[in-house]
Each structure stands twice: as structure tokens, then as C-alpha cells.
Amino acid sequence: MGFGYAIYFADRKKKRIIRWAPDTSKAEVIADAISANDPTHRISEPYGLCFSGSDLLASDKHRHRIVRITGTISKTVIPVALRDTDGHRARTSQSPAYFDPDELHSPTTLFSEATGDVLCTFYDDHTIYRIRKNGSLELILGVVRNTPHLKSAPQEFLAPEIAKVTPLWGPTGVVKRADGTIFFIERDAQIVREYHPARGLRSVFALSQLGRWRDAPEAPAEGGLGEYHPVSPASLALDSEGQLYVCDTVHLSVLRVDLKARRFVRVHLSQRKPDTYVDRGPLALVFGPDRTAWLADSAQGGIQAFDTGSIGNWIPRQESLVAIEGEPLKFVAGGMGIVTGN
């Protein structure tokens, strides 16, 4: 029985976006840095991916833009126009000389909401925005650089009114649950965050544990959220039931997080190859409509399907992609986009 869907992923190292159909084993480049004659239709560093209707959106990190990839045969890359409609990014008398209201630096992860709007983390802008279908911007978290500000040490919890005016530490990895809870990673501080407008901002894992586990070779098989902290969270994912998953490249782990019980279980542990750098492991995860988990792993160099129905660790399936036209896949560390679609 076939899957009936394709896997789309960003190959940041090769500056390209790939569509892979597990049913036919066909992998094709749908956007990259060299194929288009017009430079504006080329991708510099694809990172996040999500679908908006039938179109695929991609964050082009190095060109500080989000693009729409359209067409069925001849793919077209079109920049998405972002608009500050309420003036919150306008220059002020205190704005630094380098600040440009129209430049949101380094978009990373994209997440498509049920409304058709898109959440986006802007890593070097230190903000998380909701991008409406008309391109207008709604600031969710972070402080715009039009006013000078200083970052303070990350706190375990911030009340809603404080969270809204607190700078972020390099956000990425954003996902949103149906109840409005947003999860994201502050990559510069290596923290997994939970945010809700009514409840405020909190750390999913205990910040006090980050230093304790930094030199450990891997994550524990299970434990309480107050007993552990991931060392290098690269990305987050939600399954069909809204359960949170964390990919950690240094601890080579995928963790399933039960926020109600305040516990986690390690559902996958990668095996590091002898010649790989320490920060190499699970990078990105997506669940298909059939609940199959598709994991992009830089330690293994490819994308692997897993059966998630087992009680213990996930069981690998035979479907995997480790090379394109005979060339092995080699992913860079730090996270990447992966989605399912037609």
C-alpha cells in the first residue's frame, strides 16, 4: 500500500529544495541556486518550508526573504511581499543607523496555521511574526530593533505582559498547537520554549539542567522535564494529536514530550558515524497523514521513515532517501525544513 504523498525538504548544504515521492522513489530538485536564469528566482539558503494552499513557501535565509514556489512542471520562485501595516517597525529618533524597517533578517522556520496565515521565526531579527495571507505582519514575540534594547539572561517563566516586551535569543523551530500554544527554540540559548498569550512564556525543560547535561553523550531514555534539558535542540514537530517532539543534534535524540504529565520519552537515538562532527544528529521531523514519522538526520546522512506505533523506540521502515542521482545527502547542522504534501 502506497503513502499517497510526497516529502519536501530543504537541503541547505546544496542550496536546494527537494521533492521526494516514497511511492516511486523519485527525488527531484524544485528550486535551487543555479537553475533559474533570473537571479531573483534562485534560492540562496533554503531553511523553513510550509504549504499555503497548493503553493510551497520557503524561507530563503541568506537573502532575508520568504518565497512562494508555484507551478506543477516549471517551478517559479516568487518573493512574498511583507507589509508593516500598523507602523510598529517604523524608525524612531532612537533607531540605530543600520536599522531598516523593511528588512527582517534571516527567516528560518515556517509553520502554516489552520487559518492560512503563517508563523515565521526571524533568527537575526530576534522576532516571531504571524504573516497574514495579504502579507501584513503581526508581531507575536520579540522586540523590534528600531528601539535600542539589551538582552537579559533567559528566565524560566515570563508573565504575558513581560513576554511581549522581552527580546528573543535567535528564535527558530516554531510550531503551534490547535489550542493556540506556540512552541519554539531560542537557538542562541539552546532553550525549548512554550508560549500562550494568556499564560505567558516558559521553558519546557528546566533551565537549571542545561549545564549539567552539556557533556553527556546522549539523552536519557525517559525522565521528568525538571530533570533534563536538551543540549542542542534543532527543530520541533507536532503529531496529529498535538504531541510535541524535540530533535537534538548533539544528544542524537528525538524526544516525545508529555506536557500534562511533565515527562519525556526518548523515541529515537541515532548512531553517530566515526567521521562525523559532534553536532550531527536528528535535524528535522514531520509526520505523514498516516502517522509515519519522516526524520532527517545528519548523522545518518538522509531521510528515514519510522513506524511510530511501537511502545518503545520507533521502528525504522524500509523507505529512506540517502542519495540523489548517486550523490550522498549531507545535511548541515542547525535545523532544516521538512513537510509532506502532494
GUKE-479255 format. One record per atom (N, C-alpha, C): z, y negated, x negated; residue in one letter. Coordinates in steps of 0.05 Angstrom, whole numbers, plus 5000, padded with zeros to 4 digits. Example, Ala and Ser with C-alpha at 12.3 -4.5 7.8 and 13.67 -1.06 7.14 Angstrom:
residues 2
515651144736A515650904754A515650664736A514250454743S514350214727S515749994742S
//
This chain:
residues 342
500050244983M500050005000M500049754982M498249564988G498049324972G500049114979G500248914961F502148694965F501048494985F498448434983G497248245001G497647954993G498647904969Y498947624960Y498547624930Y498347374919A497947334890A500347204878A500447214851I502547084836I501246854820I502346614823Y501346384808Y503546304788Y502746254763F504746174744F503645984723F505445824712A504745624691A505145744664A503045764649D503145854621D503245594604D505645504598R505945244584R504845254556R505145484542K504245504515K501245464513K499745584532K496845564532K495745334549K497645174561K496844944577K494945024600K495845224615R494045314637R495745424660R494445444683I495645564707I494045814714I495446034719I494146294723I494646384752I492546504764R492846644789R492446944783R494447104790W494347394784W494647544811W492747714817A492847884841A493648164833A496148244838P497048514830P495448734843P494448684867D492848894882D490348964867D489048774853T486548814839T486848804809T489148714800S489748674771S488048454759S486948284776K485248064766K486947824760K486647704736A488047464729A485947254721A486147014733E484146814728E485546544723E484346384705V485346114700V484245924722V486045784735I485145594756I485445304748I486845254726A486944984715A487945004686A486844834668D487744844641D487044584627D487344584600A487044334585A484144294575A482344484579I479744454566I477344484585I477744614609S475444684625S474044454638S475444244647A474244024662A472943824643A470643724651N469243514635N470743254637N471943194660D473442954664D476342994655D477242834635P479942874625P482142854646P481642704668T483642674689T483942934704T482043114701H482243374715H483243594697H484443524675R485543724657R488543724658R489743944652I492643974652I493643954623I495743794619S496843764592S499043964587S501143964604E503244164602E504244234630E502944434643P503944514670P506744634669P508344554688Y511044654689Y511644774716Y512444604735G513244694762G510844734779G511144924799L509044984818L510245014846L508744934866C509544984894C507044954911C507045064935F504845024953F505544804973F503544644979S503644445000S501244505019S501844635041G499644745057G498144955041G495544925041S493845115026S493445024997S494344784990D493944684963D496244744945D495644794920L497744844900L498344584885L500944514884L501844284869L502944374842L502444214822A503544284795A504544024782A506744054768S507843824752S506543844725S505243624717D503943604691D505843444673D507643584660K510043454648K509243244627K507543304609H506843114587H505242874596H503842904618R502342674629R503942524651R506342614655H508242474674H506942444701H505942664712R504642644738R504842914752R504442904778I504143144795I501343154805I500143384804V497343414811V497043624834V494943584849R494243764871R491743924862R491844184864I489644354856I488444464881I485944384886T484644454911T482044614906T480944724927G478444874925G478945174923G476945324931T477145614930T475745734906T473445624899I471945734876I472045534853I471045294858S471145084837S473744924841S475744964824K478244834827K478144544818K479444364834T479444084827T482343994824T482943844803V485543744797V485643454805V487343384824I487443104834I490343004831I490742784816P493442674814P494542584841P497142634846V498442554870V499642274866V498942094884A499941814882A502741804893A504641724877L507441694885L508041394890L509541344912R509941064920R512841004925R513840794913D516540694918D516340504942D517040594965T516640434989T519040254997T521340304984D523640144990D524539964967D523139964945G523639784923G525939864905G526940114907H529340184891H528640214861H526040234855R525340254826R524339984815R524539774830A523539514821A525139414796A523739264779R525039144756R527138944765R529238924750T531338724755T531638554729T533438364731S533938194707S535238354685S536438584691Q537738744671Q535938974662Q533539004672S531939234665S531039224636S531239454621P530339464593P527339404592P526439304569A523639224566A521739464570A522639704562Y520939944564Y520640044593Y522239954611F522240064638F519739994654F518440184665D516140144682D516740274709D516840114731P517540224757P515740444766P513240444757D511240644766D511240904750D512840914729E512841154712E515341314716E515041554728L517241744730L516741964709L518341974689H517742134665H518442424668H516642594659S516942884655S517743024681S516043034701P516643204724P516743504715P518643644725T518943924717T518644104742T520944184754T520844384776T520044254802T518444394818L517644314845L518744524865L519544424888F520444604909F519444504936F518044674950S516844594976S518944634998S519544425013E521344445036E519944525061E521444615081A520244715106A518744485120A519544235115T518244005128T515443945116T514844065093G512443995079G512843795057G515243675056D515943505034D516643675009D516743544986V517143694961V519443564945V521243734935L523243644917L522143664888L522743464872C521843474844C524043364826C524543514804T526343414783T524643274762T525543034754F524242884733F526042884708F525343054689Y527143114667Y527942864651Y526042714642D526642474625D527142224642D526642234668D527442014685D530342064695D531342314691H534042384698H534642354728H532642414744T532842384773T531742634788T532642664813I531442854831I530442704855I527842734862Y526642594884Y525642784906Y525642684930R524042814952R521442654954R519242794952I516642674954I515542734982I515242534998R514242565026R511342635025R510342735047K507542815049K505542585044K506542335049N504842105043N505241995015N506842134999G507242044971G509641864967G510941784988S513341604985S515641754973S517341604959L519441724943L522141674956L523841884957E526541854966E528341964944E530041784933L531841864911L534042034922L534342284912I536442464920I538842444902I538442464876L540642444857L539542304831L541442194816G540742064791G540741764793G540541634771V540641334770V538041234757V536641064771V534140954761V534640774737V532940784717R533340644692R532740344694R532240234718N531839944720N534439794716N536639934716T539239814710T540639974688T541539844667P542839984645P545240144654P545540384644H547840554651H548440744628H550840844628L551741034608L552441304622L551841524608K552641784618K555441844609K556941954628S559642054621S559542354619S561642474609A561742764606A561542884634A560043104637P559743234663P562443314675P562743274701Q565243344715Q564843594732Q566943744737E566843984754E566043924782E566943694793F566443614820F566243314822F564343224839L564042944845L563742914875L565342734887A565142674916A562342564922A561442584947P558742494954P558142214946P559942024950E559341744943E559241704913E560641864897I560441844868I558041984858I557342214869A555042364860A552442204863A552242034884K549841884888K549341674867K551341594852V551041384832V551641484804V551541744800T552141864773T549541954760T549041874734P546641964720P546642264716P544342384715L543942664711L543242724682L543742964673W543143054646W540643234646W538343114647G535843264644G535543474666G535243394691P535043594713P532543754713P532744004721T530444184725T531344414743T529544594750G530344844764G531244804792G530144614808V531244554834V530244754855V532144834873V531544994897V533344894919V532544944945K534044844968K534345064988K536745104998R537345295019R536845165047R536545335067A535945245094A538145065105A540645095096D542844925106D543044655092D541044595075G540944335062G542244325034G543444545026T544644554999T542444564978T542644394958I540744384936I542144494911I540744664896F541744764871F539744674849F540844604826F539144524804F540644564778F539144534756I540344564729I540344284716I542544214704E542543984685E542144114657E539544124650R538744274626R539944154600R540243894598D541443784574D544343854570D545643924592A548444004591A548844304596A546644444603Q546644734609Q548444804632Q548344644654I550144684677I548444754701I549444944717V548245004743V549844854764V548344694780R549644524799R549044594828R550944524846E550644554875E551144274887E549244184904Y549543924916Y548943934946Y550743804962H550243764990H551043474997H549443325012P550143045017P552943005029P553843205045A556443175058A558743275041A558143455022R560243585006R560443484977R558343354968G558343254940G557143454920G557643404895L556443554873L558643714859L558043964853R559944134839R558444324820R559844424801S558844624783S559044894796S556945054796V557045324807V558945504791V558745484765F560545634747F562545444735F564745554724A566845394712A565945264686A566044994685L565244864660L566944934637L569445004642S571345074620S570445334606S568645494618Q567845744606Q565345724589Q564045494589L561545474574L561845514545L563845394532G564345424504G565245704497G566745834514R567746104509R565546304507R563446274523W561346474524W558946414507W558946184493R556646094478R555746294457R557546424444D556846614422D556746904431D557046954457A556947234467A554047324468A553447574463P550647664462P549347684489P550947724511E549747754537E551847684559E550947654583A552747604606A554247864614A556647834625P558048074635P556548194659P557048444665A555748574687A556448454714A558848344716E559748204741E562248054734E563047884753G565447724749G565747494769G567847344767G568347114783G566946874772G566346684789L564946444780L566746264763L569446314764G571246164747G571746304720G570446534716E570846684691E568546674672E566346544679Y563946554663Y562246304668Y560546244649H558546044652H556046124636H553646114648P551146174633P550945984609P549646084588V549445934564V546845774563V544645884574S542145734574S540645794600S541545684622P540145724647P537445594647P535345754652A532545654650A531445584677A532145744698S531045694724S532745824746S532345744771L533745854794L531745954814L532646134831A531046234853A532746304877A531546304900L532846384925L531346614937L532746814947D531347024962D531046954991D530047135008S529547065036S532047015051S534347105041E536947065055E538446825043E537146675025G538446435014G540346494991G540246744981Q542046814958Q540946694933Q542746584916L542046444892L541846634868L539746594851Y539446754827Y539046564804Y540246634781V540146474757V538846624734V536846514721C535646634697C536746504673C537846664654D538946554629D537446674606D536246504590T534546604568T536146704544T538446574538V540046664515V541546924521V542646944545H544147184553H542347384566H539647344565L537647534573L538147644601L539247484619S540247584644S538947454668S538947604690V538647494717V541147554732V542347344743L544947374758L544447314787L545647474804R545747424833R548447294839R548447064852V550846914856V551646914885V554047004891D555147004918D557146774919D556246554931L557946314931L560246344950L559946494971K562146534990K564446694978K563746904963A565747064950A566546954923A565046754913R565546634887R565346834865R563247004867R562847214846R559847234840R559247364817F556447404809F556147704800F553747794801V553048064792V550448044775V550448164752R548048164735R546148384746R543848294755V541948484767V539748564747V539548424725H537548494705H538448394677H537948564657L538548494629L536048564613L534848364600S532548414583S533348534557S531448674545Q531848774518Q530348594498Q531848474480R530548294461R529048444440R526548354435K525048464413K526048364386K525848524365P527048434339P525848184328P523248124335D521947894322D522047644340D523647644361T523747414379T526047224372T525646964378Y527646764373Y529946804393Y532246704387V534646754403V534246654432V532946434437D532646324464D530146444477D530146704481R527946844493R528947044513R528247014538G529147194558G527947124585G529247184607P528247124634P527846824637P525446744645L524746464647L524446364676L523346534693A522746444720A522546684738A523246644763L523446864782L522446774810L520946944823V520146894851V520247154866V520947134892F520947364909F518547364928F517147584929G514947604948G515947644976G514147614996P515047655024P515947935030P515248125012D516248405015D518848455000D520048234989R522548234974R522248354945R519748404937T519348474909T520048234892T521448274870A522148064851A520048064828A518947824822W517047794801W518247614779W518747734756L520247594735L518547544711L518447284703A517047204679A519147204656A518547354635D520547404614D519247354587D520247164571S519147114545S520047314524S522147464530A522947674511A521047904513A520147964537Q518248194541Q515348104539Q514847844542G512147744540G510447814563G511247734588G509647794611G511147764637G509847854658I511047844685I511248124695I513648194705Q514248464714Q515248464743Q514348654759A515348694786A517748874786A519748804804F522148964806F522749024835F523849274839D524849354865D527749254867D528349084887T530948964889T532749104908T531949344918G533549484938G535849644927G535949674901S538049844889S540649694888S542849844888I545549724888I546049604860I545249744839G545749644812G543549464802G542749514777N540649354765N537949404779N536349194779W533749224791W532149444776W530349574792I528749784780I525949684776I524849694751P522149594746P520049764760P518049624771R515749764783R513549784762R511349914769Q509149944750Q507549694748Q507649514767E505949264767E507049064746E505448994727S506148804707S503648674696S504048434684L501848294671L502848214643L501748324622V502648274595V500448144578V497948144588A495748034572A493547934591A492047744582I489747644596I487247664578I485347824587E482847874571E483647974543E485648154542G486448274517G488348114500G488847864508E490647694493E493447704504E495447784489P498247804499P499247534509P500747544531L502147304541L504547244523L504846984516K507146894501K508146644514K510446664527F511646434541F513546284523F513646014527V515545854513V518245854528V520345794515A523045784527A523345534544A525245534561G525945294575G525345294605G524045494615G523445504644G520445464648G519545544672M516745524680M516445564710M514145494720G513645524749G512445794755G513345914777I512046154787I512446164817I510246214832V510346224861V508546444871V508846524896T507046704909T505346554929T502946664934G501146534953G498646704958G496746604973N494346754979N492346754955N
//
